[in-house]
Structure formats: structure tokens, C-alpha cells
Amino acid sequence: MRFRHAGIVISDLEKGLHFYRDLLGLKILKEADETGKFIDDIQGLKNVTVRTIKMLCDDGNMIELLYFKSHLEKPKEKKIYEIGASHVAFTVENLDDEYNRLKDAGIEFNCPPKISADGGAKVTFCKDYDGTLIELVEVLK
């Protein structure tokens, strides 16, 4: 078994693309509007209309943004301690530079970068425009 992708639901297509494409640097691989029996069945919903955007990281891993045009209930901010997937993590070369660049772009962080207890990494969390937690990690030599 191999990891395929992580799916992230976004509430605003342009803001989502701005964060993941423009700020984080992921590349769009494929975009599609999905509707019909197949997508309804696999998502366990009725009358789904969703824009899916598959995005590639430099290492070949994928993120899939999901922008629902149907099912517009107001999203709630997920807490990191809730059951289920809690965040997505990206490895970066220079966390201080990324922190400053994203902070200057108005991205909210939990705290400035911190060195882990074992000294092996520098870590921080930020949030995308919907409050999805994104962990940024610099592996220290």
C-alpha cells in the first residue's frame, strides 16, 4: 500500500488556490467538476457538485482540494484534538524564511517556529483560510 493523497475541503476556491498554490507552491496536476451517481455514491451524499483540484508537492505526494458547490452548510473549525485527521504536514528547507514569508502574507500561526524536544526538527503550525491546520517542519541536521 502507498499513500495517494490527503483531501482538504475549502470554502473559497480562489483563497484556497492562493494559499496552496501561490503561498505553499503546490502545482496543479488536474482539475475537474464532479457530479452524478459515482461521486454521490462514493461520498455517501445526494446531488453532489464538487470541484476537485489535485495538487503535487515537489516530492510527488498529492493534496486534493475539494470545493463543494453543493452542500453549503457553514463549516466549523476543526480542533487538533478531535478524532480523525487533524492536520497536513509539509517539510520545508528553511522554516524561519517560510514563517516570515507566510506571516507577511497574512497567514495566522499558532506560534513562531520552535525546536522540538529531541532537537531533530524546527516546527510550527499555521492555518489556511478555512482554519485547516498546516504543520511546517524543517528537519535539522
Secondary structure as GFF3:
##gff-version 3
##sequence-region A 1 141
A	DSSP	beta_strand	5	10	.	.	.	ID=ss1
A	DSSP	alpha_helix	13	17	.	.	.	ID=ss2
A	DSSP	pi_helix	18	23	.	.	.	ID=ss3
A	DSSP	beta_strand	27	35	.	.	.	ID=ss4
A	DSSP	alpha_helix	37	43	.	.	.	ID=ss5
A	DSSP	beta_strand	49	56	.	.	.	ID=ss6
A	DSSP	beta_strand	62	68	.	.	.	ID=ss7
A	DSSP	beta_strand	88	91	.	.	.	ID=ss8
A	DSSP	alpha_helix	95	104	.	.	.	ID=ss9
A	DSSP	beta_strand	114	115	.	.	.	ID=ss10
A	DSSP	beta_strand	121	127	.	.	.	ID=ss11
A	DSSP	beta_strand	133	139	.	.	.	ID=ss12
###
